[in-house]
Amino acid sequence: MSRIVSFAFLIVILLLIAGLFFWVMSNFFLPLFLAVLLVVIFQPLHQWCLARCNGRPHLSAAMTTAAIVLIVLMPLLGILSQAVSEGIALYRAANERDRSPAADTRIDSDKLAGALTDRRAVSESISHFGERFGIVLSPQDVEATIAEKLELWVGPVALSTARFTGNLVIGLLVMLVALYYFFVDGPWMIRNVMKLSPLDDRYEEQLIRQFSDITRAVVVATLLSAVAQGLLAGFGYFLVGVDMVFLLTVVTMLLAMVPFVGAGAVWVPVCLWLYFHDERHLAAVLLAVYGAAVISLVDNLIKPMVLHGRSNIHPLLALLSVLGGVQAMGPVGIFVGPMVVAFFHALLNMLHRELETMPASST
């Protein structure tokens, strides 16, 4: 009886400490998860560095981490900073135009940026566009709605910029440190988790292989397709004379990761803007043909080549997993959602095999 009471008390203490542990570590789950993704993706590079360093794990881990910073983080931060600077310039231009509406405050930018910052021009364009379809819209009402929505959207973003920047810097530092130690002590960590887990060793090994294969396939396929579509779209924006190329390219890359939304959520509105507002009909038609024939179709070429049967997620489940993952976990849910669905499928297969073997083993 005393042993049962002691065991129950141990479970209660374990649950309390586990709750405190997750509460303390909750702010670092995202950097740690990103570090795990990078470790899985760049594991072949780490093995190459380990062979060149004569099996010295600390040196090879440092080399691999530095390579990831140079290959992934530095270009990504450069692109994002350029996109953010264009967004800030657009916001400042909008504020200057609101302060002196009678003055000529058009900034030295392209026609698209000038039109975006001129709320009156945008309102009149929307009103004229609605009249073509029999929809009566007052330019004053449209302008007031745009001003209200901009204030509601831009205000909280501006107030949280400093906090976001601080969290981003801390998150990057935690991710880099975790990346280094995962490369150094990753096999040791996996062995200790396998010892503590009550699951059969063959299932644990299968889950580890499944995690590695699915993670590398899903993440690499999604990122390669999004980057390719973003770069191709940016090239198209540049050719038709649309400025703010970095901002539009980054938005195209982000939306290209979402199934059934894709890069068309950006280049289609740009085509409509060129056709109806700028009245550059040839440029709009050329961009539309280029987007349909090149930008959106590259997704159907890259993902099948990278996945190649590694992830057999139904398209409906893929869409729901991405949307649900983004709603639950933010942008990282784009990768977590499909991985959860794939792991659930793998666990169901394990359960099915276990149930099939149980009668034979009992006999």
C-alpha positions in Angstrom: 0.0 0.0 0.0 2.8 2.4 0.9 4.5 1.7 -2.5 1.3 2.6 -4.3 1.0 5.8 -2.4 4.6 6.6 -3.1 4.1 6.0 -6.8 1.0 8.1 -6.9 2.8 10.9 -5.1 5.7 10.7 -7.5 3.2 11.0 -10.5 1.6 14.1 -8.9 5.0 15.7 -8.4 6.1 14.8 -11.9 3.0 16.4 -13.4 3.5 19.6 -11.4 7.1 19.9 -12.3 6.3 19.1 -16.0 3.7 21.9 -16.0 6.2 24.3 -14.5 8.8 23.1 -17.1 6.4 23.8 -20.0 5.4 27.1 -18.6 9.1 28.2 -18.3 10.0 26.9 -21.7 6.8 28.0 -23.6 8.5 31.1 -25.0 11.3 29.1 -26.5 9.3 26.3 -28.2 9.3 28.1 -31.6 13.0 28.7 -31.7 13.7 25.1 -30.6 11.3 23.7 -33.1 12.9 25.8 -35.9 16.3 24.5 -34.7 15.1 20.9 -35.0 13.9 21.6 -38.5 17.2 23.0 -39.6 19.1 20.1 -38.0 17.0 17.6 -39.9 17.3 19.5 -43.2 21.0 20.1 -43.0 21.9 16.8 -41.5 23.7 15.7 -44.7 25.8 18.9 -44.6 26.7 18.2 -40.9 27.7 14.6 -41.8 30.0 16.0 -44.5 31.6 18.5 -42.1 31.9 15.7 -39.5 33.9 13.6 -42.0 36.1 16.6 -42.9 36.8 17.3 -39.2 37.9 13.7 -38.4 34.9 13.0 -36.2 35.3 16.1 -34.0 31.6 17.0 -33.1 32.1 20.5 -31.7 34.1 21.7 -34.6 31.8 20.2 -37.2 28.7 21.6 -35.4 30.3 25.1 -35.4 31.0 24.8 -39.1 27.5 23.6 -39.9 25.9 26.3 -37.8 28.0 29.0 -39.5 27.1 27.6 -42.9 23.4 27.8 -42.0 23.8 31.4 -40.9 25.5 32.3 -44.2 23.3 30.2 -46.5 19.9 30.8 -44.9 19.7 33.5 -42.2 21.7 36.3 -43.7 19.9 36.3 -47.1 16.6 35.9 -45.4 17.2 38.8 -43.1 18.4 41.0 -46.0 15.2 40.3 -48.0 12.9 40.8 -45.1 14.7 44.1 -44.0 14.3 45.4 -47.6 10.6 44.4 -47.6 10.0 46.0 -44.2 11.8 49.2 -45.3 9.5 49.5 -48.3 6.5 48.9 -46.1 7.7 51.6 -43.7 8.2 54.0 -46.6 4.7 53.3 -47.9 3.3 54.0 -44.4 5.2 57.2 -44.0 4.1 58.4 -47.4 0.5 57.7 -46.4 0.9 59.8 -43.3 2.5 62.7 -45.1 -0.4 62.7 -47.6 -2.9 62.8 -44.8 -1.2 65.8 -43.1 -1.2 67.9 -46.3 -3.8 66.7 -48.7 -3.7 69.8 -50.8 0.1 69.8 -51.3 1.9 67.7 -53.8 3.4 65.1 -51.5 4.0 62.4 -54.1 7.3 60.7 -53.2 9.9 59.7 -55.6 8.6 56.2 -56.2 6.9 54.3 -58.9 3.3 54.8 -60.1 2.0 51.9 -58.0 3.4 53.2 -54.8 2.1 56.7 -55.5 -1.3 55.3 -56.2 -1.4 53.2 -53.1 -0.6 56.2 -50.9 -3.2 58.4 -52.6 -6.3 57.3 -50.9 -8.5 59.6 -52.9 -7.2 58.1 -56.2 -7.7 54.6 -54.9 -11.3 55.4 -53.7 -12.2 56.8 -57.1 -10.8 53.8 -58.9 -12.8 51.4 -56.7 -15.9 53.5 -57.2 -15.5 53.5 -61.0 -14.7 49.8 -61.0 -17.9 49.1 -59.0 -20.0 51.2 -61.5 -19.0 48.8 -64.3 -20.7 46.0 -62.5 -23.7 48.1 -61.4 -22.4 48.6 -57.8 -22.9 52.2 -56.5 -20.0 53.2 -54.2 -19.4 56.7 -53.0 -15.7 57.7 -53.2 -16.0 59.6 -49.9 -17.3 56.5 -48.1 -14.7 54.3 -49.7 -11.9 56.7 -48.6 -13.3 56.9 -45.1 -13.4 53.1 -44.9 -9.8 52.8 -46.2 -8.6 55.3 -43.6 -10.4 53.5 -40.8 -9.0 50.1 -41.7 -5.5 51.5 -42.1 -5.6 53.1 -38.7 -6.9 49.9 -37.1 -4.3 47.8 -38.8 -1.2 49.9 -38.8 -1.6 51.3 -35.3 -1.1 48.0 -33.4 1.6 47.0 -35.8 3.6 50.2 -35.1 3.1 49.9 -31.3 4.4 46.2 -31.2 7.4 46.8 -33.5 9.9 47.2 -30.7 8.6 44.1 -28.8 8.6 42.1 -31.9 12.2 43.1 -32.7 13.4 42.2 -29.2 11.7 38.8 -29.3 13.1 38.1 -32.8 16.6 38.8 -31.7 16.3 36.6 -28.6 14.6 33.9 -30.6 17.4 33.9 -33.2 20.1 33.6 -30.5 18.2 30.7 -28.8 17.8 29.0 -32.1 21.5 29.3 -33.0 22.6 28.0 -29.6 20.1 25.1 -29.8 21.2 24.4 -33.3 24.8 24.0 -32.3 24.0 21.7 -29.3 21.6 19.7 -31.3 24.3 18.9 -33.8 26.7 18.1 -31.0 24.5 16.1 -28.7 21.6 15.1 -30.9 22.3 11.4 -31.0 22.8 11.3 -27.2 19.5 13.2 -26.7 17.6 10.7 -28.9 19.1 7.7 -27.1 18.0 9.1 -23.7 14.5 9.8 -24.9 14.3 6.3 -26.3 15.3 4.8 -23.0 12.6 6.8 -21.1 9.9 6.0 -23.7 7.8 2.9 -23.0 7.2 2.5 -26.8 8.8 -0.4 -28.5 12.3 0.3 -29.9 11.3 -0.6 -33.5 8.4 1.9 -33.4 10.6 4.6 -31.9 13.2 4.1 -34.7 10.4 4.1 -37.3 9.0 7.3 -35.9 12.5 8.9 -35.9 12.9 7.9 -39.5 9.4 9.1 -40.3 10.1 12.5 -38.7 13.3 12.9 -40.6 11.9 11.9 -44.0 8.6 13.8 -43.6 10.3 16.9 -42.2 12.9 17.1 -44.9 10.5 16.4 -47.7 7.7 18.7 -46.6 9.8 21.6 -45.5 12.2 21.5 -48.5 9.4 21.0 -51.0 7.4 23.9 -49.5 10.3 26.3 -49.2 11.7 25.5 -52.6 8.4 25.9 -54.3 7.6 29.2 -52.5 11.1 30.7 -53.2 10.9 29.7 -56.8 7.4 31.2 -57.3 8.4 34.3 -55.4 11.6 34.9 -57.5 9.7 34.2 -60.7 6.9 36.6 -59.7 9.5 39.2 -58.7 11.1 38.9 -62.1 7.6 39.4 -63.7 6.9 42.4 -61.5 10.2 44.0 -62.5 9.6 43.4 -66.2 6.2 45.1 -66.2 7.5 48.1 -64.4 6.0 47.5 -60.9 8.2 48.8 -58.2 8.2 47.7 -54.5 9.5 44.4 -56.0 11.0 43.2 -52.7 7.7 43.7 -50.8 5.6 42.0 -53.4 8.1 39.2 -53.8 8.2 38.4 -50.1 4.4 38.5 -49.9 4.2 36.1 -52.9 6.7 33.7 -51.2 4.6 33.7 -48.0 1.3 33.1 -49.7 2.8 30.5 -52.0 3.2 28.2 -49.0 -0.6 28.0 -48.5 -2.3 25.3 -50.6 -5.1 26.5 -52.9 -4.1 30.1 -52.3 -0.6 30.3 -53.7 1.2 33.0 -55.5 -2.0 34.0 -57.5 -3.2 35.8 -54.4 -0.6 38.4 -55.2 0.0 38.5 -58.9 -3.7 38.4 -59.8 -4.5 41.6 -57.9 -1.4 43.2 -59.4 -2.7 42.4 -62.9 -6.1 43.9 -62.0 -4.4 47.0 -60.7 -2.3 47.4 -63.8 -5.4 46.8 -66.1 -8.1 48.9 -64.3 -6.1 51.6 -62.4 -2.9 52.2 -64.4 -4.7 51.3 -67.7 -1.6 49.4 -68.8 -3.5 46.7 -70.6 -0.6 45.0 -72.4 1.5 44.8 -69.2 -1.5 43.4 -67.2 -2.2 40.7 -69.9 1.5 39.7 -70.2 1.8 39.4 -66.4 -1.4 37.3 -66.2 -0.1 35.0 -68.9 3.3 34.7 -67.3 1.7 34.1 -63.9 -0.6 31.4 -65.1 1.9 29.6 -67.4 5.1 30.0 -65.3 4.6 31.2 -61.7 1.7 29.0 -60.6 2.7 25.9 -62.6 6.2 25.7 -61.1 4.6 24.5 -57.9 3.3 21.4 -59.7 6.8 20.6 -60.9 8.9 21.2 -57.8 6.8 19.5 -55.1 6.3 16.2 -56.9 10.0 15.9 -57.6 11.0 16.6 -53.9 8.2 14.7 -52.2 8.3 11.7 -54.6 5.9 9.6 -52.6 7.3 10.5 -49.2 4.2 12.4 -48.1 0.9 10.9 -49.2 -1.3 13.6 -47.7 -4.6 14.1 -49.4 -5.0 17.6 -50.9 -8.0 18.3 -48.7 -6.1 17.3 -45.6 -3.1 19.3 -46.8 -5.2 22.5 -47.0 -6.9 21.9 -43.7 -3.7 21.0 -41.9 -2.0 24.2 -43.1 -4.9 26.5 -42.3 -5.4 24.8 -38.9 -1.7 24.9 -38.2 -1.5 28.6 -39.0 -4.6 29.4 -36.9 -3.2 27.4 -33.9 0.5 28.2 -34.0 1.0 31.1 -36.4 3.3 31.0 -39.5 5.2 28.0 -38.3 1.9 26.1 -38.5 2.5 25.9 -42.3 5.1 23.2 -41.6 3.7 21.8 -38.3 0.2 21.1 -39.7 1.2 18.7 -42.5 3.8 17.0 -40.2 1.1 16.3 -37.6 -1.2 14.8 -40.2 1.6 12.7 -41.5 2.6 11.5 -38.0 -1.0 10.7 -37.2 -1.1 8.5 -40.4 2.1 6.8 -39.4 0.8 6.1 -35.9 -2.4 4.6 -37.3 -0.4 2.3 -39.5 1.7 1.2 -36.5 -1.5 0.5 -34.5 -3.0 -1.4 -37.4 0.1 -3.6 -37.6 0.2 -4.1 -33.9 -3.5 -5.2 -33.9 -2.8 -7.6 -36.8 0.1 -9.3 -34.9 -1.7 -9.6 -31.5 -3.8 -12.7 -32.3 -0.8 -14.5 -33.8 1.4 -13.7 -30.8 -1.2 -14.7 -28.3 -1.7 -18.0 -30.2 
